[in-house]
Amino acid sequence: MTAALTQLLHIALVLCAAPVVVGGVRWLKARMMGRVGAHPLQPWRDLLKLLRKRPVLADNASWISRGAPYVAAAATAAALALVPSFARGMGFAPLSDLVLIAGLLALGRVALALAGLDVGTAFGGLGAAREMSFAALAEPALLLAALCFAILAGTTSLEGIAVTFQDGSVGLRVSLMLALIALCAVGVAENARIPVDNPATHLELTMVHEAMVLEASGRHLALWEAASALKLTLWLALIAAVFLPFGTAPAGFAPLGWLIGAVLWVAKMAVLCLALAAFESAIAKMRVFRVPEFLGAALLLGVLGAILLFVSTRLA
């Protein structure tokens, strides 16, 4: 019963926080550039407005365009439900495996690419081709980072990894820093953030994610925007769960511990949003042909980190 209650509170927390994370990053970037910026709650207002509108579909749109937004949003929400936030011992804790989370993210990516290809527009096909080509490098880098964590914790479960890292027995390792850099690079690419993509532009020569949702409107566009917000929240929560595991309430009924854990989780997410906004404000978007080099470097760092960990553990 306690595990189910913790899981429900976690789902409610992350679903409410996801649009605020997107709005907070936009607001912080605007303030850093000397502008007032939209209110951090503006994405919530946009979602509520779009949900009240019926989608307009092209004449040649198939069932893929109708079902893909629901599949992508559901897969991303399911993945986010597996990432611990304020407490341990959630109902879905036995399923919180990094490989499963990577698979759910891949499912959402495939749904997005199929939606971009379904209508047959040039922009949709361009964005889908770029998305899947980038994923060919991003997914192995994510799995190599998971391998680094598994070597140290003996499991790919996020709960087990967080507990191992929190007790301090792992210590500071160069391989973990390499895995963190690789994970951040993959997260930037997965969320179509600068320098890989610019979520605030619709320039056809540079867009990746936006090209695949140009035909979406109404409820479908709201679902795509919700899936994007959930994915960004997932990546920030994943980094916080692995590398900032302090303050998480232990398993069991602990209302005070849950409250402290929730406050600390919000603080950690705010710090990560600030870091993301500062990074995007200080760097320019790279050419699309340089993105494979960027992700290739992340893949190389993941390989190097896994090799270093494997050699050091074998020698020990």
LOTI-997919 format. One record per residue: x, y, z of N, C-alpha, C in turn. Coordinates in steps of 0.001 Angstrom, whole numbers. Example, Ala and Ser with C-alpha at 12.3 -4.5 7.8 and 13.67 -1.06 7.14 Angstrom:
n_X,n_Y,n_Z,ca_X,ca_Y,ca_Z,c_X,c_Y,c_Z
13190,-5690,7800,12300,-4500,7800,13200,-3300,7800
12850,-2250,7080,13670,-1060,7140,12900,30,7870
//
This chain:
n_X,n_Y,n_Z,ca_X,ca_Y,ca_Z,c_X,c_Y,c_Z
833,-1209,0,0,0,0,863,1253,0
1932,1245,797,2832,2398,848,3541,2594,-480
3949,1482,-1100,4628,1572,-2395,3693,2160,-3454
2432,1744,-3449,1479,2279,-4423,1225,3763,-4187
1117,4176,-2920,908,5587,-2610,2117,6420,-3034
3317,5912,-2773,4528,6624,-3193,4567,6775,-4701
4190,5715,-5406,4192,5768,-6875,3192,6798,-7391
2004,6822,-6803,992,7790,-7248,1444,9225,-6990
2031,9468,-5826,2533,10808,-5531,3663,11192,-6478
4513,10241,-6810,5608,10502,-7753,5055,10866,-9129
4087,10103,-9606,3511,10384,-10925,2851,11761,-10945
2109,12089,-9879,1469,13402,-9812,2509,14523,-9799
3605,14313,-9064,4646,15335,-8971,5304,15588,-10315
5704,14517,-11007,6439,14713,-12263,5524,15216,-13376
4267,14783,-13387,3350,15277,-14413,3072,16762,-14234
2952,17205,-12997,2742,18630,-12744,4005,19446,-13009
5163,18846,-12774,6422,19587,-12896,6907,19696,-14327
6532,18749,-15211,7113,18709,-16552,6917,20008,-17348
5685,20537,-17483,5559,21805,-18217,6270,22970,-17523
6333,22928,-16188,7014,24002,-15461,8520,23954,-15728
9075,22754,-15898,10497,22631,-16223,10798,23313,-17552
9969,23059,-18556,10164,23697,-19861,10010,25208,-19744
8944,25648,-19063,8732,27079,-18890,9827,27727,-18067
10338,27019,-17063,11414,27569,-16247,12696,27753,-17025
13038,26786,-17875,14248,26916,-18704,14102,28090,-19663
12925,28242,-20272,12711,29369,-21187,12814,30704,-20451
12227,30757,-19259,12261,32002,-18493,13688,32343,-18064
14442,31346,-17636,15825,31584,-17220,16680,32036,-18403
16483,31446,-19567,17241,31871,-20748,16900,33314,-21121
15620,33657,-21017,15220,35026,-21326,15849,36021,-20354
15855,35685,-19079,16448,36584,-18084,17947,36726,-18302
18620,35658,-18685,20058,35741,-18949,20373,36591,-20174
19416,36693,-21086,19608,37493,-22289,19060,38904,-22141
18625,39261,-20933,18151,40612,-20684,16705,40853,-21055
15929,39804,-21264,14519,39940,-21587,13662,39511,-20404
12405,39930,-20402,11499,39562,-19319,11125,38085,-19422
10764,37652,-20605,10415,36255,-20813,8995,35931,-20382
8468,34846,-20940,7125,34394,-20574,7135,33784,-19179
5980,33745,-18567,5850,33172,-17225,6197,31685,-17272
6853,31147,-16241,7176,29705,-16244,5969,28786,-16377
4774,29265,-16037,3567,28449,-16169,2929,28548,-17554
3543,29304,-18464,2962,29474,-19793,2777,28152,-20535
3716,27182,-20467,3460,25896,-21140,2206,25193,-20654
1875,25320,-19357,636,24739,-18859,-571,25405,-19525
-524,26715,-19667,-1637,27430,-20315,-1772,27020,-21778
-630,26856,-22456,-675,26451,-23858,-1251,25049,-24007
-850,24141,-23116,-1371,22777,-23190,-2875,22739,-22954
-3350,23464,-21964,-4785,23478,-21674,-5570,24088,-22837
-5004,25085,-23484,-5681,25687,-24628,-5730,24726,-25810
-4614,24037,-26081,-4569,23118,-27217,-5449,21896,-26988
-5550,21449,-25746,-6376,20272,-25460,-7850,20509,-25748
-8283,21759,-25765,-9684,22073,-26050,-9974,22163,-27542
-8946,22023,-28376,-9117,22182,-29823,-9041,20828,-30518
-9845,20671,-31559,-9814,19446,-32344,-8640,19489,-33308
-7963,18360,-33516,-6846,18347,-34466,-7331,18399,-35908
-6547,19033,-36741,-6814,19099,-38180,-5794,18204,-38871
-6266,17199,-39598,-5393,16220,-40233,-5407,16402,-41743
-4291,16047,-42373,-4211,16086,-43829,-5113,15011,-44439
-5473,15198,-45692,-6377,14249,-46355,-5786,12856,-46449
-4467,12780,-46625,-3824,11474,-46787,-3257,10931,-45483
-3617,11532,-44342,-3119,11048,-43051,-3794,9724,-42707
-3005,8788,-42199,-3517,7474,-41832,-3710,7396,-40320
-3955,6170,-39846,-4137,5957,-38406,-2851,6245,-37630
-1722,6273,-38321,-455,6559,-37643,-464,7981,-37088
-925,8932,-37884,-965,10319,-37423,-1945,10485,-36266
-2967,9649,-36207,-3941,9749,-35116,-3445,9065,-33844
-2729,7969,-33979,-2323,7215,-32798,-938,7527,-32282
-36,8045,-33141,1350,8275,-32734,1477,9241,-31555
719,10346,-31497,868,11239,-30338,542,10552,-29015
-462,9699,-29010,-828,9010,-27774,244,7989,-27383
815,7295,-28376,1866,6317,-28083,3100,7009,-27533
3501,8113,-28167,4697,8826,-27711,4511,9390,-26310
3361,10017,-26062,3120,10594,-24732,3034,9505,-23671
2378,8386,-23986,2250,7305,-23007,3600,6651,-22725
4408,6424,-23758,5717,5794,-23564,6632,6686,-22735
6628,7984,-23017,7477,8899,-22259,7006,9019,-20816
5685,9085,-20611,5155,9146,-19242,5482,7867,-18466
5415,6715,-19134,5753,5452,-18468,7228,5421,-18085
8089,5923,-18973,9522,5967,-18653,9794,6893,-17482
9121,8052,-17471,9323,8999,-16375,8810,8441,-15058
7756,7622,-15109,7230,7017,-13879,8217,6048,-13244
9199,5577,-14015,10179,4628,-13493,11395,5305,-12878
11564,6608,-13102,12724,7334,-12580,12374,7860,-11189
13074,7438,-10150,12721,7886,-8789,12933,9385,-8612
12121,9977,-7762,12231,11424,-7534,12485,11712,-6054
11425,11714,-5241,11558,12167,-3852,11717,11017,-2862
11425,9781,-3276,11459,8654,-2337,11812,7373,-3080
12262,6397,-2307,12545,5078,-2853,11393,4134,-2503
11465,2926,-3019,10446,1935,-2719,9124,2185,-3400
9136,2786,-4605,7900,3016,-5335,7358,1689,-5861
6097,1697,-6244,5473,469,-6731,6133,-70,-7981
6636,811,-8850,7284,386,-10083,8795,280,-9938
9295,312,-8703,10742,254,-8486,11387,-992,-9090
10754,-2190,-9012,11381,-3359,-9647,11521,-3235,-11159
10757,-2331,-11781,10827,-2152,-13233,11716,-980,-13645
12276,-270,-12667,13046,942,-12992,14431,569,-13500
14465,-6,-14677,15700,-460,-15298,16088,507,-16399
17371,851,-16478,17835,1799,-17493,17609,1277,-18905
17731,-30,-19087,17508,-603,-20416,16038,-477,-20803
15138,-709,-19856,13711,-556,-20128,13379,901,-20427
13965,1830,-19686,13725,3246,-19934,14220,3633,-21322
15394,3127,-21706,15906,3395,-23052,14971,2838,-24116
14387,1668,-23860,13443,1093,-24816,12169,1910,-24944
11651,2415,-23831,10451,3257,-23884,10728,4559,-24626
11904,5147,-24412,12264,6349,-25145,12398,6059,-26637
12940,4898,-26974,13051,4516,-28380,11672,4342,-29011
10724,3796,-28249,9353,3646,-28754,8731,5007,-29068
8918,5968,-28165,8408,7313,-28426,9073,7952,-29626
10376,7704,-29802,11104,8257,-30943,10593,7672,-32262
10343,6375,-32275,9828,5729,-33484,8439,6265,-33826
7587,6454,-32813,6261,7010,-33064,6353,8412,-33650
7290,9217,-33148,7466,10564,-33673,7951,10535,-35115
8912,9649,-35412,9431,9559,-36779,8356,9066,-37748
7559,8088,-37326,6496,7595,-38200,5448,8675,-38455
5152,9482,-37435,4200,10578,-37630,4752,11604,-38618
6061,11861,-38572,6656,12788,-39521,6645,12262,-40942
6749,10945,-41098,6768,10344,-42433,5374,10085,-42997
4360,10028,-42138,3048,9539,-42545,2406,10405,-43625
2443,11713,-43455,1765,12600,-44404,2540,12713,-45713
3853,12498,-45657,4655,12552,-46880,5201,13910,-47219
5261,14839,-46264,5833,16152,-46537,7356,16080,-46525
7977,17023,-47206,9435,17036,-47281,10054,17307,-45918
9478,18242,-45161,10029,18576,-43850,9904,17402,-42874
8767,16718,-42915,8589,15581,-42035,9593,14472,-42312
9808,14166,-43579,10794,13151,-43919,12196,13564,-43553
12505,14853,-43741,13841,15355,-43378,14074,15229,-41880
13094,15644,-41086,13252,15560,-39644,13331,14127,-39152
12506,13227,-39734,12537,11830,-39318,13874,11180,-39650
14426,11480,-40825,15722,10915,-41206,16817,11388,-40262
16800,12667,-39932,17809,13186,-39004,17637,12588,-37612
16410,12474,-37163,16155,11939,-35827,16670,10510,-35693
16393,9670,-36663,16804,8273,-36565,18309,8107,-36775
18909,8953,-37598,20362,8870,-37767,21089,9309,-36506
20579,10318,-35824,21180,10735,-34551,20973,9652,-33481
19806,8997,-33511,19521,7962,-32515,20471,6779,-32642
20995,6531,-33850,21927,5421,-34042,23198,5598,-33229
23542,6836,-32885,24705,7102,-32038,24305,7386,-30594
23132,7989,-30403,22717,8362,-29047,22348,7145,-28206
21637,6185,-28775,21216,5018,-27997,22392,4171,-27510
23391,3870,-28347,24546,3135,-27810,25283,3891,-26715
25375,5220,-26838,26034,6002,-25794,25272,5894,-24475
23932,5920,-24530,23129,5759,-23325,23330,4381,-22709
23356,3352,-23531,23541,2000,-23020,24940,1808,-22441
25939,2474,-23006,27292,2376,-22448,27371,3077,-21096
26671,4204,-20960,26607,4849,-19642,25923,3937,-18632
24858,3253,-19075,24192,2290,-18190,25129,1142,-17825
25982,744,-18770,26953,-316,-18484,27951,128,-17417
28378,1394,-17488,29288,1918,-16459,28650,1838,-15080
27390,2235,-14985,26707,2188,-13696,26518,741,-13233
26234,-147,-14189,26001,-1548,-13836,27273,-2209,-13317
28431,-1832,-13860,29691,-2411,-13391,29925,-2054,-11924
29589,-822,-11556,29813,-381,-10179,28736,-874,-9220
27473,-812,-9655,26365,-1161,-8758,25945,-2618,-8855
26386,-3309,-9895,25987,-4697,-10075,24584,-4870,-10593
23952,-3787,-11048,22591,-3841,-11556,22348,-2633,-12448
21375,-2759,-13338,20958,-1619,-14155,19710,-948,-13594
19264,-1385,-12429,18104,-778,-11775,18490,591,-11221
17683,1586,-11499,17968,2934,-11000,17948,2980,-9485
17063,2208,-8884,16992,2177,-7422,18302,1652,-6837
18808,555,-7402,20063,-9,-6918,21254,889,-7187
21262,1535,-8343,22370,2441,-8676,22382,3631,-7726
21205,4219,-7473,21129,5377,-6586,21560,5025,-5170
21151,3847,-4680,21542,3430,-3333,23047,3223,-3256
23631,2612,-4280,25077,2377,-4290,25853,3681,-4311
25393,4626,-5110,26097,5910,-5202,25886,6752,-3947
24727,6604,-3299,24439,7435,-2135,25258,7023,-920
25566,5744,-781,26313,5318,401,27790,5694,342
28263,6195,-812,29626,6705,-911,30702,5667,-1115
30333,4407,-1267,31352,3372,-1441,32025,3429,-2802
31346,4026,-3777,31920,4105,-5125,33051,5115,-5190
32858,6268,-4534,33883,7302,-4542,33894,8084,-5847
34888,8955,-5980,35047,9752,-7191,35878,8979,-8205
35354,8853,-9393,36024,8106,-10447,36000,8900,-11741
37099,8821,-12486,37166,9494,-13792,36142,8887,-14745
35949,7584,-14658,35009,6907,-15544,33584,7416,-15339
33224,7748,-14094,31887,8289,-13846,31733,9681,-14451
32799,10468,-14413,32738,11779,-15047,32545,11634,-16554
33233,10666,-17171,33059,10417,-18597,31634,9966,-18901
31095,9097,-18045,29716,8649,-18241,28730,9803,-18087
28985,10710,-17138,28110,11868,-16945,28128,12771,-18169
29324,13027,-18728,29415,13870,-19918,28680,13217,-21083
28867,11907,-21249,28173,11193,-22321,26663,11248,-22131
26215,11081,-20882,24785,11115,-20589,24200,12498,-20870
24927,13548,-20506,24456,14914,-20767,24384,15185,-22267
25387,14725,-23021,25378,14931,-24471,24198,14220,-25117
23935,12992,-24688,22796,12258,-25229,21485,12938,-24840
21400,13432,-23609,20195,14128,-23177,19926,15389,-23977
20973,16126,-24302,20822,17325,-25135,20291,16953,-26509
20845,15879,-27088,20393,15459,-28417,18976,14901,-28380
18659,14121,-27364,17329,13516,-27267,16233,14566,-27123
16550,15665,-26462,15553,16705,-26224,15614,17830,-27247
16426,17651,-28300,16528,18639,-29368,16874,20023,-28819
17857,20063,-27939,18292,21312,-27344,19558,21805,-28032
19885,23065,-27805,21127,23626,-28319,22294,22895,-27662
23351,22529,-28400,23710,22907,-29771,23227,21957,-30856
22503,20885,-30506,22051,19936,-31532,20893,20513,-32329
19923,21084,-31673,18753,21671,-32317,18297,22849,-31487
17527,23723,-32092,17003,24889,-31391,15489,24753,-31289
14948,24515,-30087,13503,24330,-29968,12695,25603,-30194
13357,26732,-30302,12645,28001,-30452,12603,28493,-31894
13075,27687,-32844,13107,28130,-34230,12366,27143,-35118
11949,27609,-36287,11322,26769,-37294,12044,26928,-38636
13344,27205,-38585,14127,27313,-39810,14286,25923,-40409
13822,25741,-41643,13724,24401,-42202,15068,23713,-42396
16149,24471,-42530,17449,23862,-42771,18065,23294,-41497
17563,23656,-40346,18184,23243,-39092,17272,22414,-38199
15963,22426,-38427,15084,21793,-37437,15088,20270,-37583
14928,19628,-36443,14837,18171,-36382,13493,17784,-35776
13311,18090,-34491,12064,17730,-33822,10879,18498,-34389
11037,19804,-34580,9912,20621,-35036,9445,20216,-36421
10359,19684,-37253,9971,19299,-38608,8958,18172,-38611
8996,17320,-37605,8107,16151,-37565,6738,16468,-36979
6583,17614,-36348,5291,17956,-35730,4665,19185,-36382
5166,19571,-37556,4601,20741,-38229,3142,20518,-38632
2771,19277,-38911,1401,18982,-39340,454,18771,-38166
989,18740,-36934,143,18471,-35768,-580,19738,-35327
-1755,19563,-34757,-2546,20692,-34258,-3492,20180,-33187
-4071,21103,-32443,-5074,20748,-31448,-4551,19790,-30396
-5368,18777,-30083,-4996,17806,-29056,-3719,17065,-29399
-3512,16774,-30677,-2294,16060,-31071,-1046,16895,-30787
-1106,18169,-31087,37,19032,-30791,258,19140,-29287
-827,19172,-28518,-685,19203,-27058,18,17952,-26557
-308,16794,-27129,350,15556,-26715,1820,15548,-27096
2140,16064,-28282,3560,16126,-28667,4328,17070,-27753
3734,18200,-27427,4395,19140,-26526,4524,18542,-25123
3502,17823,-24685,3573,17170,-23375,4654,16097,-23356
4754,15330,-24442,5792,14303,-24512,7184,14924,-24482
7353,16061,-25160,8639,16751,-25143,8986,17251,-23745
8000,17816,-23050,8235,18290,-21682,8540,17136,-20740
7827,16035,-20901,8076,14867,-20057,9466,14298,-20297
9918,14316,-21555,11243,13773,-21854,12337,14636,-21242
12198,15956,-21319,13193,16831,-20699,13225,16615,-19189
12054,16518,-18570,11998,16262,-17130,12616,14916,-16788
12389,13926,-17643,12953,12595,-17407,14472,12652,-17382
15080,13330,-18344,16542,13360,-18404,17136,14115,-17222
16518,15215,-16837,17017,15940,-15664,16833,15115,-14398
15677,14439,-14263,15436,13599,-13096,16374,12400,-13073
16719,11874,-14247,17654,10747,-14318,19038,11150,-13831
19506,12307,-14269,20815,12795,-13820,20789,13060,-12318
19689,13640,-11833,19577,13904,-10399,19533,12606,-9592
18829,11589,-10092,18704,10328,-9358,20031,9592,-9274
20862,9684,-10321,22113,8929,-10342,23241,9699,-9686
23388,10978,-10025,24555,11738,-9582,24261,12669,-8408
22977,12893,-8088,22605,13713,-6933,21569,12959,-6103
21924,11786,-5584,20919,10964,-4901,20643,11365,-3459
21314,12397,-2958,21139,12763,-1551,19735,13316,-1308
19248,13139,-87,17964,13694,313,16756,12872,-61
16939,11776,-790,15804,10945,-1187,15301,10157,21
14008,10189,239,13430,9498,1394,13560,7990,1231
13820,7273,2307,13917,5808,2217,12551,5181,1973
12577,3902,1646,11327,3190,1399,10516,3083,2691
9206,3123,2550,8326,3052,3710,7525,4323,3884
6574,4265,4787,5698,5415,5026,6440,6431,5895
6809,7557,5278,7556,8610,5985,7116,9964,5433
5977,10487,5914,5466,11758,5361,6468,12896,5448
7166,13030,6584,8152,14098,6707,9310,13870,5740
9766,12635,5623,10831,12330,4673,10395,12579,3243
9133,12272,2930,8619,12549,1589,8618,14052,1312
8198,14836,2299,8164,16284,2114,9565,16846,1894
10517,16401,2725,11898,16871,2565,12464,16409,1221
12172,15157,860,12649,14650,-420,12067,15406,-1596
10771,15766,-1511,10142,16519,-2596,10746,17912,-2724
10990,18575,-1588,11597,19909,-1617,13001,19849,-2209
13780,18857,-1787,15137,18720,-2311,15124,18344,-3789
14154,17525,-4203,14064,17171,-5625,13751,18396,-6469
12838,19227,-5990,12524,20465,-6721,13761,21361,-6782
14522,21427,-5692,15741,22244,-5685,16765,21697,-6670
16935,20384,-6708,17886,19785,-7647,17458,20027,-9095
16167,19893,-9354,15682,20149,-10710,15868,21610,-11096
15675,22528,-10133,15881,23948,-10418,17340,24240,-10753
18257,23615,-10021,19688,23798,-10303,20035,23261,-11683
19499,22099,-12042,19771,21529,-13352,19154,22370,-14469
17975,22924,-14234,17364,23831,-15220,18225,25076,-15409
18749,25605,-14307,19632,26767,-14389,20897,26427,-15172
21473,25244,-14922,22671,24831,-15648,22377,24665,-17134
21227,24089,-17470,20861,23925,-18878,20654,25268,-19552
19965,26186,-18880,19741,27517,-19454,21053,28260,-19660
21962,28160,-18689,23265,28824,-18824,24070,28221,-19964
24027,26896,-20104,24757,26227,-21180,24225,26651,-22545
22893,26675,-22692,22314,27039,-23980,22527,28511,-24305
22615,29358,-23277,22830,30784,-23512,24279,31085,-23877
25191,30191,-23503,26618,30455,-23714,27174,29780,-24957
26363,28980,-25652,26875,28229,-26794,25948,28426,-27979
26525,28342,-29172,25747,28512,-30393,25364,27148,-30954
24327,27146,-31762,23915,25898,-32394,24949,25483,-33431
25274,24217,-33447,26235,23706,-34429,25522,23343,-35724
26294,23223,-36776,25725,22786,-38048,25222,21361,-37905
24161,21038,-38627,23537,19734,-38486,24503,18622,-38868
25461,18909,-39769,26411,17875,-40174,27478,17619,-39110
27533,18476,-38093,28475,18264,-36990,27865,17453,-35848
26571,17259,-35881,25906,16537,-34793,26415,15101,-34661
26607,14340,-35773,27173,12993,-35602,28536,13002,-34917
29347,14026,-35167,30631,14121,-34472,30415,14347,-32973
29449,15187,-32645,29115,15468,-31240,28666,14195,-30525
27763,13451,-31146,27278,12212,-30533,28329,11115,-30598
29159,11140,-31632,30249,10179,-31694,31237,10378,-30562
31481,11630,-30192,32351,11902,-29042,31719,11374,-27759
30390,11543,-27622,29700,10991,-26448,29810,9470,-26415
29665,8838,-27569,29803,7383,-27642,31215,6947,-27268
32203,7696,-27735,33597,7374,-27406,33869,7525,-25913
33296,8564,-25305,33462,8742,-23863,32806,7602,-23089
31648,7152,-23556,31002,6025,-22906,31829,4749,-23005
32418,4500,-24177,33279,3330,-24353,34497,3428,-23443
35104,4623,-23412,36298,4808,-22584,35977,4613,-21101
34845,5157,-20654,34462,4983,-19257,34213,3521,-18904
33544,2790,-19795,33276,1375,-19532,34577,573,-19500
35503,880,-20405,36779,154,-20418,37573,430,-19147
37628,1701,-18742,38368,2044,-17527,37783,1339,-16300
36456,1320,-16208,35824,646,-15073,36073,-855,-15108
35970,-1447,-16289,36181,-2882,-16390,37607,-3263,-16000
38586,-2488,-16501,39988,-2779,-16186,40268,-2586,-14697
39740,-1482,-14138,40023,-1196,-12722,39371,-2218,-11806
38171,-2673,-12120,37515,-3684,-11285,38187,-5042,-11419
38674,-5350,-12605,39364,-6622,-12780,40705,-6635,-12035
41391,-5473,-12052,42661,-5387,-11343,42466,-5423,-9838
41337,-4850,-9380,41061,-4848,-7948,40749,-6257,-7442
//
